[in-house]
Amino acid sequence: AYQVQFEAEARLEQVMKNTMGATQDQIQSVKEYAAELQKVGVIGDEVTLSGLQELGTYVENVDSLKTMSVVLDDMLAQQYGLNATAENAVTISTMLGKVLEGQTSALSRYGYKFDEAQEQLLKYGTEEQRVATLAQVVEASVGGMNEALARTPAGRLQQIKNTMGDVKEQFGKAVTNIQALFLPALERLAATLQRVADLAVRVSEALANVFGISLNQSAAVTGSISASVEAQDALTEAVEETNKAQKTHNSY
């Protein structure tokens, strides 16, 4: 659970730094916003973060990302309900990103309606205008869906699952931190084993030279040895059977 969460946060962090020049405080504010959305809805914050990482490649403003996170979660709740995954979030975020670039058909095929003025804003407006317009169109259809599902019995159970997921993440973080304490020792061990492996290769090459065996024939030599062993085993069995037969004959 911690690994999934950590990877989602790490990807989002890198995208925000690359596309927005975001500070650590701004990145943290987006993470915390996703966590707040989880508390009031049914979409896990790791799912939201995975979608925001994709959306971060289409916008340049942190506030835009926060606005779109609400839109994203409502669409996820509408289309996938309690079973929304990180992959679903990325798919929807890609569609939303295309609309922000003026390709309204990416969502109109799913029943979302854009009037002419909205299409013009999405094609030629500022980022703030485009984000506000897209949020208006989507929320007109599915606004509040994430919170509405959270008020159902199944939704409340999902919220408990999400909370337990957070607990698992914390335990996972603790275990990972403990493991990290041993990283220097593990790195030294790996380096030592690498040197031993290199030495073993040099020894095998030296032995091959002593016995006049080409290393590229080693597989063939091994095969011949295995075949010889199998033949010897077969011969031994045949001798044993002959001895048994002879003893039986003598008994008569």
Backbone bond lengths (Angstrom), bond angles and torsions (degrees), N, CA, C in turn:
res aa  C-N    CA-C-N  psi(-1)  N-CA   C-N-CA  omega(-1)  CA-C   N-CA-C  phi
1 A - - - 1.457 - - 1.529 110.76 -
2 Y 1.315 115.37 -41.48 1.464 119.07 179.45 1.524 111.01 -67.15
3 Q 1.314 116.40 -37.95 1.461 119.47 -179.60 1.526 110.87 -62.95
4 V 1.342 116.58 -43.02 1.469 120.67 178.24 1.525 110.29 -61.25
5 Q 1.329 115.88 -46.79 1.465 120.95 -179.75 1.527 110.83 -63.61
6 F 1.318 115.80 -45.72 1.467 120.77 -177.60 1.524 111.19 -62.04
7 E 1.329 116.58 -43.44 1.463 119.83 -179.38 1.523 111.32 -65.55
8 A 1.340 116.92 -40.37 1.466 120.48 178.67 1.529 110.44 -62.83
9 E 1.324 116.21 -43.43 1.468 119.97 179.74 1.525 111.28 -67.57
10 A 1.327 116.65 -40.41 1.467 120.28 -177.91 1.526 111.02 -64.96
11 R 1.333 116.22 -41.39 1.476 119.63 179.73 1.528 110.71 -65.82
12 L 1.330 115.79 -44.34 1.458 119.92 179.20 1.524 110.38 -61.36
13 E 1.310 115.78 -44.29 1.463 120.55 -179.08 1.523 111.49 -58.61
14 Q 1.330 116.70 -44.41 1.452 119.95 -178.19 1.530 111.71 -67.79
15 V 1.344 116.12 -40.55 1.470 120.02 178.69 1.529 110.12 -63.56
16 M 1.324 117.53 -44.18 1.464 120.21 -179.47 1.521 111.64 -64.09
17 K 1.309 116.46 -36.31 1.470 118.97 177.01 1.523 110.61 -66.91
18 N 1.328 115.84 -41.09 1.465 120.03 -176.08 1.524 112.81 -72.00
19 T 1.343 117.34 -44.08 1.469 120.41 -172.22 1.527 113.60 -93.31
20 M 1.326 116.38 -23.72 1.468 119.03 -174.85 1.519 113.25 -120.09
21 G 1.323 116.17 -12.41 1.450 118.81 -172.67 1.516 110.25 62.98
22 A 1.338 116.77 34.26 1.462 122.33 -173.80 1.521 111.86 -66.13
23 T 1.309 114.69 145.29 1.468 120.82 175.56 1.529 108.74 -83.65
24 Q 1.332 115.86 168.72 1.459 119.82 179.01 1.526 110.96 -64.25
25 D 1.329 117.24 -34.86 1.462 120.40 178.24 1.530 111.33 -65.72
26 Q 1.326 116.19 -40.03 1.466 119.65 178.89 1.525 111.25 -66.42
27 I 1.317 115.64 -41.33 1.471 119.94 178.11 1.524 110.07 -62.37
28 Q 1.319 116.47 -43.83 1.458 120.97 179.31 1.519 111.36 -62.99
29 S 1.329 116.93 -36.41 1.465 120.29 -179.42 1.529 110.99 -64.90
30 V 1.332 117.10 -35.25 1.470 120.97 177.86 1.534 110.19 -69.92
31 K 1.321 116.82 -41.04 1.471 120.32 177.04 1.524 110.77 -60.54
32 E 1.324 115.53 -43.86 1.457 119.89 -178.70 1.526 110.96 -68.17
33 Y 1.325 116.75 -33.43 1.465 120.30 178.15 1.527 110.13 -66.17
34 A 1.321 116.54 -40.90 1.465 120.50 177.27 1.527 110.29 -63.33
35 A 1.324 116.91 -37.72 1.468 121.34 177.97 1.525 110.62 -65.85
36 E 1.339 117.35 -37.47 1.461 120.56 177.95 1.526 110.89 -66.69
37 L 1.324 116.92 -39.09 1.460 120.43 177.71 1.529 110.81 -63.44
38 Q 1.325 117.06 -35.31 1.463 120.37 178.24 1.528 110.28 -63.58
39 K 1.328 116.94 -37.20 1.465 120.83 -177.05 1.524 112.25 -66.08
40 V 1.337 116.91 -30.22 1.467 119.44 -176.32 1.521 112.26 -102.21
41 G 1.334 117.33 -7.32 1.463 120.27 -178.15 1.509 112.47 -130.00
42 V 1.341 115.52 -159.74 1.468 120.51 -177.52 1.529 112.65 -114.56
43 I 1.319 116.74 -2.16 1.465 120.78 -178.25 1.523 109.37 -90.20
44 G 1.335 116.33 122.85 1.461 120.71 179.71 1.515 111.21 -64.46
45 D 1.333 116.69 146.23 1.463 119.28 -176.94 1.524 112.21 -64.79
46 E 1.349 118.38 -28.32 1.462 119.57 177.91 1.526 110.93 -67.28
47 V 1.347 116.41 -30.28 1.471 121.06 176.10 1.523 109.53 -70.47
48 T 1.328 115.88 -46.54 1.464 120.38 178.39 1.523 111.41 -59.56
49 L 1.327 116.59 -44.77 1.469 120.61 -178.85 1.528 111.40 -62.06
50 S 1.320 117.03 -36.43 1.467 120.15 178.47 1.522 110.38 -63.75
51 G 1.343 116.52 -40.07 1.458 119.80 177.05 1.513 112.25 -68.89
52 L 1.320 117.08 -40.15 1.465 120.73 -179.29 1.519 111.67 -65.52
53 Q 1.320 116.39 -31.27 1.468 119.74 176.65 1.529 110.09 -60.74
54 E 1.342 116.45 -39.21 1.463 120.62 177.07 1.522 110.79 -71.86
55 L 1.325 117.15 -44.04 1.464 120.89 179.58 1.521 111.71 -63.64
56 G 1.325 116.53 -28.37 1.458 120.49 179.98 1.504 113.65 -62.95
57 T 1.322 116.89 -16.88 1.471 119.54 177.51 1.528 111.70 -83.76
58 Y 1.350 116.89 -6.85 1.467 120.63 -178.47 1.524 112.92 -109.69
59 V 1.335 118.19 -17.38 1.467 120.53 -178.17 1.522 109.64 -122.91
60 E 1.342 114.42 162.41 1.460 120.02 -176.25 1.521 112.26 -122.21
61 N 1.327 116.20 4.39 1.458 120.08 -174.81 1.521 109.74 -123.76
62 V 1.319 116.86 135.14 1.468 121.49 -178.95 1.523 111.19 -62.79
63 D 1.331 117.80 -40.16 1.464 120.89 179.56 1.522 110.92 -63.27
64 S 1.326 116.26 -34.99 1.467 120.03 177.62 1.520 110.16 -62.25
65 L 1.323 115.72 -40.47 1.457 120.95 -179.65 1.527 110.45 -64.27
66 K 1.319 117.16 -40.05 1.465 120.59 179.42 1.530 110.87 -66.87
67 T 1.329 116.50 -42.15 1.470 119.92 178.40 1.517 110.84 -61.31
68 M 1.332 116.19 -43.11 1.459 120.47 -177.86 1.525 112.11 -71.54
69 S 1.317 117.87 -21.87 1.457 119.33 179.25 1.527 111.01 -66.13
70 V 1.335 116.79 -35.86 1.463 120.55 176.65 1.519 110.06 -66.14
71 V 1.325 115.89 -44.57 1.466 121.59 178.19 1.531 109.91 -60.33
72 L 1.300 115.63 -45.93 1.467 121.45 -179.25 1.526 111.16 -58.45
73 D 1.326 117.66 -48.41 1.465 120.88 -176.51 1.528 111.62 -66.96
74 D 1.325 117.34 -36.93 1.464 119.42 177.95 1.533 110.68 -66.48
75 M 1.315 116.67 -39.57 1.469 119.68 178.00 1.528 110.82 -67.55
76 L 1.330 117.00 -39.58 1.469 120.21 177.35 1.522 110.58 -62.35
77 A 1.327 116.26 -43.39 1.460 120.36 179.55 1.524 110.83 -63.63
78 Q 1.326 116.53 -38.44 1.455 121.17 -179.73 1.533 111.93 -68.29
79 Q 1.312 116.80 -45.63 1.464 120.27 -173.06 1.523 114.02 -87.62
80 Y 1.323 117.20 -32.31 1.468 119.24 -174.33 1.528 113.98 -121.82
81 G 1.315 117.47 -8.86 1.453 120.48 177.52 1.518 112.27 61.26
82 L 1.343 115.06 -133.50 1.462 120.72 -176.16 1.522 112.80 -79.08
83 N 1.327 116.46 -6.85 1.466 120.23 -174.55 1.526 113.23 -102.41
84 A 1.313 117.72 15.83 1.465 121.16 -178.27 1.528 110.84 -61.82
85 T 1.336 115.61 136.58 1.455 121.41 -179.36 1.525 110.69 -117.82
86 A 1.318 115.47 171.66 1.461 120.76 177.14 1.520 110.23 -61.87
87 E 1.332 117.00 -37.29 1.465 120.90 179.10 1.526 110.53 -64.44
88 N 1.346 116.43 -40.21 1.462 119.99 176.42 1.527 110.57 -61.63
89 A 1.319 116.18 -40.85 1.464 120.86 -179.18 1.525 111.38 -63.29
90 V 1.310 116.47 -40.33 1.466 120.64 179.07 1.528 110.11 -65.89
91 T 1.331 116.73 -41.35 1.466 120.93 179.78 1.517 111.25 -61.27
92 I 1.324 116.83 -47.98 1.462 120.61 -179.90 1.526 110.78 -66.66
93 S 1.310 116.68 -38.97 1.468 120.04 179.23 1.523 111.62 -62.94
94 T 1.313 116.13 -35.89 1.474 119.74 177.12 1.525 110.31 -63.43
95 M 1.331 116.61 -42.60 1.471 120.34 177.84 1.523 110.70 -63.27
96 L 1.326 116.44 -44.86 1.466 120.05 179.34 1.523 110.72 -61.96
97 G 1.337 115.73 -39.84 1.458 119.73 178.68 1.519 112.40 -62.00
98 K 1.323 116.29 -39.89 1.472 120.05 178.97 1.526 110.87 -64.98
99 V 1.340 116.26 -38.81 1.464 119.08 177.87 1.525 110.49 -64.43
100 L 1.325 116.17 -38.91 1.469 119.32 177.89 1.517 111.85 -63.57
101 E 1.325 116.16 -19.64 1.471 120.42 176.14 1.526 111.66 -93.31
102 G 1.349 116.26 6.78 1.460 120.01 175.83 1.516 115.29 100.20
103 Q 1.330 117.43 -0.93 1.469 120.44 -178.70 1.533 109.37 -91.59
104 T 1.325 116.25 76.07 1.465 120.73 -175.43 1.520 112.65 -64.79
105 S 1.328 117.64 -21.44 1.468 120.17 -179.28 1.521 111.70 -63.40
106 A 1.338 117.05 -21.02 1.466 120.24 -179.60 1.524 111.35 -61.21
107 L 1.350 116.77 -27.21 1.468 120.47 178.25 1.525 113.15 -112.81
108 S 1.321 118.26 -26.77 1.463 120.05 -177.54 1.526 111.44 -61.16
109 R 1.327 117.06 -28.17 1.462 120.17 178.35 1.529 111.72 -67.55
110 Y 1.342 116.24 -16.40 1.465 120.61 178.65 1.533 111.34 -98.81
111 G 1.320 116.44 10.05 1.456 120.23 174.81 1.509 115.89 99.95
112 Y 1.330 118.14 -1.82 1.464 120.38 178.70 1.532 108.95 -79.69
113 K 1.333 115.98 132.21 1.458 121.30 -173.92 1.528 112.04 -102.29
114 F 1.322 115.74 133.09 1.459 122.27 176.83 1.520 108.01 -121.35
115 D 1.355 116.68 126.31 1.465 117.70 173.92 1.528 109.01 -83.69
116 E 1.300 116.92 175.95 1.470 121.08 -174.38 1.520 112.04 -62.67
117 A 1.342 116.52 -40.60 1.459 120.17 -179.36 1.529 110.64 -64.66
118 Q 1.310 116.75 -40.12 1.464 121.03 179.20 1.529 111.05 -66.62
119 E 1.320 116.31 -40.12 1.465 119.55 178.12 1.521 111.31 -63.41
120 Q 1.319 116.50 -38.84 1.462 120.67 178.80 1.529 111.06 -65.84
121 L 1.319 116.23 -41.29 1.465 120.10 178.50 1.530 110.77 -64.23
122 L 1.326 116.16 -40.30 1.461 119.99 -179.04 1.525 111.86 -69.27
123 K 1.312 116.60 -24.23 1.462 119.85 179.14 1.530 112.34 -88.88
124 Y 1.346 116.34 -37.27 1.460 118.14 -169.79 1.537 114.09 -124.98
125 G 1.323 117.79 -1.97 1.452 120.12 -177.03 1.528 113.04 -78.46
126 T 1.316 114.93 171.57 1.464 119.90 174.26 1.533 108.50 -70.76
127 E 1.307 115.25 169.99 1.469 117.70 178.98 1.523 110.81 -60.52
128 E 1.297 117.09 -42.50 1.459 120.21 179.98 1.520 111.09 -59.98
129 Q 1.349 116.92 -42.64 1.462 120.99 179.32 1.528 111.26 -66.72
130 R 1.316 116.30 -41.91 1.462 119.80 -178.56 1.523 111.50 -65.91
131 V 1.320 116.18 -42.86 1.464 120.05 179.44 1.525 110.80 -64.84
132 A 1.329 117.19 -43.94 1.464 121.33 -179.89 1.526 110.84 -63.43
133 T 1.332 116.00 -40.42 1.465 120.24 -179.97 1.521 111.63 -65.93
134 L 1.327 116.32 -45.91 1.456 120.08 179.88 1.525 110.94 -63.39
135 A 1.325 116.38 -41.48 1.462 120.21 178.79 1.528 110.52 -62.61
136 Q 1.328 116.64 -39.11 1.461 121.36 179.62 1.525 111.04 -63.52
137 V 1.340 116.72 -43.56 1.464 120.93 -178.31 1.529 110.95 -65.80
138 V 1.330 116.09 -47.90 1.466 119.76 -176.60 1.523 110.97 -69.00
139 E 1.335 117.12 -44.93 1.453 120.22 -176.51 1.525 111.98 -67.59
140 A 1.347 116.99 -22.81 1.463 119.95 176.09 1.521 110.93 -63.88
141 S 1.324 116.63 -25.83 1.462 121.10 -179.12 1.523 112.96 -100.03
142 V 1.330 116.85 -46.11 1.476 119.68 -172.37 1.522 113.04 -123.15
143 G 1.309 118.17 13.91 1.456 121.13 -178.39 1.525 112.79 -55.80
144 G 1.322 117.48 132.36 1.454 121.94 178.22 1.517 114.79 82.42
145 M 1.325 117.58 2.25 1.465 121.03 -176.61 1.531 111.73 -62.44
146 N 1.316 116.91 -40.19 1.456 120.97 -178.90 1.534 110.86 -60.57
147 E 1.320 116.47 -46.10 1.467 120.60 179.67 1.515 111.44 -71.78
148 A 1.344 117.23 -33.81 1.464 120.36 -179.54 1.527 111.01 -63.65
149 L 1.323 116.70 -42.07 1.463 119.93 178.43 1.521 111.24 -65.25
150 A 1.328 116.51 -32.20 1.465 120.50 -179.30 1.522 111.86 -67.10
151 R 1.323 117.21 -18.75 1.466 120.48 -179.80 1.522 112.75 -87.52
152 T 1.324 117.78 -5.67 1.458 121.40 177.77 1.529 109.17 -85.48
153 P 1.352 118.37 160.17 1.476 120.02 177.02 1.524 112.74 -56.06
154 A 1.339 115.80 -44.90 1.464 119.16 179.08 1.522 110.62 -64.89
155 G 1.319 115.71 -35.91 1.461 119.66 178.73 1.508 112.73 -66.59
156 R 1.325 116.13 -38.53 1.468 119.14 178.20 1.530 110.88 -65.98
157 L 1.327 115.85 -37.34 1.461 119.34 175.46 1.526 110.81 -63.66
158 Q 1.331 115.70 -39.18 1.463 119.73 178.31 1.522 110.96 -63.94
159 Q 1.308 116.60 -37.82 1.461 119.57 177.67 1.529 111.09 -63.38
160 I 1.344 116.10 -38.40 1.467 119.40 177.05 1.524 109.63 -64.78
161 K 1.337 116.77 -41.68 1.467 120.45 177.78 1.524 110.51 -60.57
162 N 1.329 116.01 -42.02 1.468 119.43 179.28 1.531 110.93 -63.88
163 T 1.337 115.94 -38.94 1.458 119.65 178.31 1.524 110.60 -65.67
164 M 1.345 116.62 -43.04 1.460 120.23 177.29 1.528 110.44 -63.65
165 G 1.327 115.99 -33.88 1.460 119.60 175.52 1.518 111.32 -61.85
166 D 1.341 116.12 -39.23 1.460 119.96 177.26 1.529 111.22 -63.93
167 V 1.345 115.38 -37.74 1.469 119.49 178.39 1.525 109.78 -63.77
168 K 1.333 116.05 -44.11 1.466 120.39 178.02 1.528 110.51 -59.51
169 E 1.324 114.96 -40.94 1.465 119.00 -179.92 1.521 110.95 -60.59
170 Q 1.329 116.53 -39.96 1.460 119.89 -179.66 1.528 111.49 -66.54
171 F 1.335 115.63 -41.07 1.466 118.58 176.09 1.528 109.92 -64.12
172 G 1.331 115.62 -41.79 1.459 119.67 178.98 1.517 111.86 -62.29
173 K 1.328 115.77 -38.17 1.470 120.14 177.83 1.518 110.22 -64.04
174 A 1.346 116.02 -41.21 1.462 119.90 179.86 1.523 110.88 -63.21
175 V 1.339 116.60 -45.15 1.466 120.73 179.51 1.521 110.69 -62.84
176 T 1.338 115.82 -42.84 1.460 120.12 179.87 1.527 111.10 -62.41
177 N 1.324 115.96 -41.35 1.471 119.63 178.75 1.526 111.15 -62.91
178 I 1.344 115.80 -39.45 1.460 119.56 178.33 1.525 110.15 -65.27
179 Q 1.335 115.89 -43.71 1.464 119.51 178.24 1.525 111.45 -60.77
180 A 1.330 115.18 -36.36 1.468 119.57 -178.64 1.523 111.36 -62.91
181 L 1.338 116.88 -26.59 1.461 119.96 178.44 1.527 111.58 -62.61
182 F 1.340 115.81 -26.94 1.462 120.32 -176.69 1.535 112.39 -95.06
183 L 1.323 116.60 1.29 1.465 119.60 -177.65 1.527 113.16 -57.09
184 P 1.347 119.49 -45.76 1.477 118.43 179.77 1.527 112.13 -58.21
185 A 1.344 116.76 -41.55 1.467 119.73 179.63 1.524 110.88 -66.48
186 L 1.339 116.27 -40.56 1.465 120.01 179.80 1.523 111.03 -66.06
187 E 1.320 115.96 -37.62 1.467 119.60 178.63 1.527 110.52 -64.43
188 R 1.352 116.21 -41.72 1.467 119.52 178.24 1.525 110.53 -65.30
189 L 1.341 116.43 -39.68 1.462 120.26 178.56 1.519 110.82 -63.18
190 A 1.337 116.66 -43.66 1.454 120.61 -179.95 1.528 110.85 -61.92
191 A 1.340 116.02 -40.90 1.465 119.97 179.37 1.532 110.54 -64.81
192 T 1.336 116.04 -40.09 1.464 119.90 178.81 1.521 111.20 -64.92
193 L 1.319 116.38 -44.44 1.469 120.58 179.23 1.530 110.97 -63.26
194 Q 1.334 116.16 -34.64 1.461 119.24 177.92 1.524 110.39 -64.44
195 R 1.341 115.97 -41.38 1.463 119.12 178.61 1.528 111.13 -65.65
196 V 1.337 116.66 -39.16 1.471 120.59 177.36 1.524 110.28 -63.13
197 A 1.329 116.62 -42.47 1.460 120.43 179.74 1.528 110.78 -63.11
198 D 1.339 116.04 -42.90 1.467 119.59 178.16 1.528 110.88 -61.91
199 L 1.337 116.18 -40.63 1.457 120.49 178.76 1.526 111.06 -63.69
200 A 1.346 115.88 -40.42 1.465 120.23 179.36 1.525 111.05 -61.81
201 V 1.311 116.44 -38.27 1.466 120.20 178.21 1.528 110.31 -64.54
202 R 1.349 116.43 -43.55 1.462 119.66 -179.64 1.529 111.14 -65.17
203 V 1.346 116.76 -38.04 1.463 120.39 177.55 1.525 110.17 -63.95
204 S 1.339 116.82 -43.32 1.457 119.50 -179.98 1.523 111.09 -63.23
205 E 1.333 116.80 -37.29 1.463 120.22 178.03 1.524 111.06 -66.42
206 A 1.345 116.35 -39.95 1.467 120.59 179.37 1.524 110.65 -64.70
207 L 1.328 117.33 -43.83 1.462 121.28 178.40 1.520 111.12 -62.98
208 A 1.327 115.81 -39.07 1.460 119.43 179.28 1.524 110.47 -62.86
209 N 1.329 116.49 -39.57 1.467 119.89 178.69 1.515 111.43 -66.51
210 V 1.356 117.26 -39.57 1.462 121.00 179.84 1.527 111.21 -61.22
211 F 1.327 116.14 -42.27 1.462 120.43 -177.18 1.527 113.00 -91.67
212 G 1.324 115.77 3.39 1.456 119.54 177.15 1.508 113.73 66.75
213 I 1.340 116.24 34.45 1.457 120.39 -179.56 1.522 108.92 -108.15
214 S 1.343 115.25 129.57 1.454 119.69 176.56 1.520 108.46 -79.22
215 L 1.338 115.81 134.23 1.457 119.04 -176.52 1.518 112.51 -63.38
216 N 1.335 117.42 -29.23 1.456 118.16 179.13 1.516 112.06 -73.77
217 Q 1.370 116.29 -6.28 1.447 120.38 175.61 1.523 110.72 -104.07
218 S 1.341 116.52 4.16 1.457 119.38 -174.22 1.519 111.94 -61.93
219 A 1.323 116.32 -35.84 1.462 119.10 178.95 1.519 110.37 -64.51
220 A 1.337 115.30 -41.43 1.463 119.45 179.45 1.517 110.69 -65.64
221 V 1.347 115.90 -40.35 1.460 120.13 178.86 1.525 110.11 -62.94
222 T 1.332 115.12 -44.49 1.468 119.49 179.04 1.520 110.56 -60.49
223 G 1.341 115.03 -41.82 1.460 119.16 178.67 1.509 111.75 -62.75
224 S 1.336 116.47 -40.67 1.468 120.51 179.84 1.521 110.62 -64.84
225 I 1.341 115.60 -41.85 1.460 119.50 178.93 1.528 110.40 -62.65
226 S 1.338 116.38 -43.81 1.459 120.21 179.67 1.519 110.78 -62.11
227 A 1.352 115.61 -41.70 1.462 119.70 179.33 1.522 110.58 -64.13
228 S 1.331 116.84 -39.17 1.466 120.87 179.58 1.522 110.95 -64.62
229 V 1.336 115.28 -42.33 1.464 119.85 178.67 1.516 110.53 -62.22
230 E 1.344 116.19 -43.72 1.462 119.62 179.49 1.527 111.07 -63.58
231 A 1.340 116.52 -39.84 1.468 120.37 178.91 1.524 110.84 -64.78
232 Q 1.332 115.49 -40.46 1.466 120.07 178.77 1.528 110.76 -63.42
233 D 1.342 116.01 -40.96 1.458 120.11 178.19 1.517 110.93 -62.71
234 A 1.337 115.83 -42.33 1.463 119.85 179.37 1.526 110.95 -64.05
235 L 1.344 116.54 -40.52 1.467 120.49 179.33 1.520 110.13 -64.50
236 T 1.310 116.83 -42.01 1.471 121.06 179.14 1.522 110.75 -60.54
237 E 1.329 116.47 -44.34 1.460 120.28 178.82 1.529 111.04 -62.23
238 A 1.340 116.02 -40.82 1.468 120.11 -179.70 1.525 110.73 -63.54
239 V 1.333 116.72 -41.82 1.473 120.55 179.08 1.517 110.50 -63.34
240 E 1.350 115.78 -42.29 1.454 119.62 179.74 1.522 111.45 -62.28
241 E 1.351 116.27 -41.24 1.457 120.00 178.22 1.522 110.84 -64.18
242 T 1.349 116.65 -39.43 1.469 120.83 178.92 1.520 110.52 -63.23
243 N 1.334 115.98 -42.08 1.467 120.25 178.83 1.515 111.48 -62.79
244 K 1.337 115.99 -41.13 1.455 119.86 178.92 1.518 110.71 -63.45
245 A 1.335 115.88 -42.89 1.455 120.71 179.69 1.537 110.49 -63.37
246 Q 1.328 116.67 -41.46 1.466 121.03 -179.77 1.524 111.10 -63.76
247 K 1.346 116.27 -42.23 1.455 119.48 179.18 1.522 111.98 -64.14
248 T 1.323 115.52 -38.57 1.464 120.15 177.88 1.525 111.50 -63.60
249 H 1.357 114.78 -41.49 1.474 120.80 179.92 1.515 110.19 -64.64
250 N 1.313 116.28 -42.27 1.467 120.32 -178.32 1.523 111.08 -66.27
251 S 1.323 117.25 -32.70 1.455 120.27 -178.94 1.520 111.19 -65.52
252 Y 1.330 116.02 -29.67 1.454 119.90 176.49 1.511 111.02 -76.48
